[in-house]
């Protein structure tokens, strides 16, 4: 099946940039059309509760046959979901090229993991992913706070226009954002290690802004008024009153932006250079060389990094908050 995202990449690799740009415009137009239609439909309707919600009544399963069927179906669903993950873990413990026709691997080893950290060539994608995701997320946090402070003081058409601009990078496919960045900064950033984290920053900024906006929406204006009444100036109020209240939302948005950038592939495949290739690109490279063990080791490491990031985010947000992952 041929899709526009793949055709854009193929046109770029073949040096046919005019065709790639035409395909980019078509893909962007399709995405934005759906976005504007949905926003128009949302603006025509208001949804509000007119009564007290009623909790659904639980139904107990009394039949032994039904209990057995529910257990079998539930177990099969769980196995279906975790089987790919288990397969990746098993493959990461197999030396490249040794598991071919056998039902089970002939031997297990941690050589793939050792090579990832001992060999500079294999460790470079890990370092690249961490620093690029970290730099993009730090910029997302700073710009997200500044943008939200500015937006909450604006009303009317200007606010709606700014909202659309902020959500655009998330509504557009990653291929469109990446190729647009290449064309816009072709004489400055194209072919450098800076362009990829810059695209990560653009793509994930809506995540951070929306999370901070949600935290701001829960702040009662009387809190800031009380601080001003007690003699606090604007900077002191923001630093000691507002920021602590929006910090959980800022952390949640930053964590989601970081893990999204950590595994980003669609934008990366368009604009990466060898010196800043991330983990996702290195996985593809190893698969093309049929080094399934090494590729799986990268995959397991990426899962571990994302899990550790989520756990760290939960600790930073503090107790009593809704979990980042249900």
Secondary structure, 3 states (H helix, E strand, C coil): CCCHHHHHHHHHHCCCHHHHHHHHHHHHHHHHHHHHHHHHHHHHCCCCCCCCCCCCCCCCCCCHHHHHHHHHHHHHHHHHHHHHHHHHHHHHCCCCCCCCCCCCCCCCCCHHHHHHHHCHHHHHHHHHHHHHHHHHHHHHHHHHHHHHHHHCCCCHHHHHHHHHHHHHHHHCCHHHHHHHHHHHCCCCCCCCCHHHHHHHHHHHHHHHHHHHHHHHHCCCHHHHHHHHHCCCCHHHHHHHHHHHHHHHHHHHHHHHHHHHHHCCCHHHHHHCCHHHCCHHHHHHHHHHCCCHHHHHHHHHHHHHHHHHHHHHHHHHHCCCCCCCCC
